[in-house]
């Protein structure tokens, strides 16, 4: 069983948006493209390198490791809880 902890900003500043739209967002500076359009992880690495050209390669790989699960799992699109029911917000 997997458990995801998703923070709505460093201080919860995106919580209302997430709840109102019934989805989560990757709120990352300079991510000005649709993550769902990426064909694979390598495309995300390339996109991050283009947006952060002065960053160290290991930093970029760390960021990609944080972002890629949102692309590959597509939360909100058929996510299920441990009993097979549609996933809902934990209050």
Number of C-alpha atoms within 10 A of each C-alpha: 4 5 7 5 5 9 15 18 13 7 8 9 11 15 13 11 13 14 12 8 9 11 13 17 15 15 12 10 7 9 12 9 9 8 18 11 10 15 11 12 16 11 13 22 17 13 18 18 16 10 13 14 11 8 11 10 13 9 11 18 15 10 15 18 14 11 17 17 12 15 18 14 11 13 15 13 10 12 13 13 13 10 7 9 10 12 15 12 8 4 3
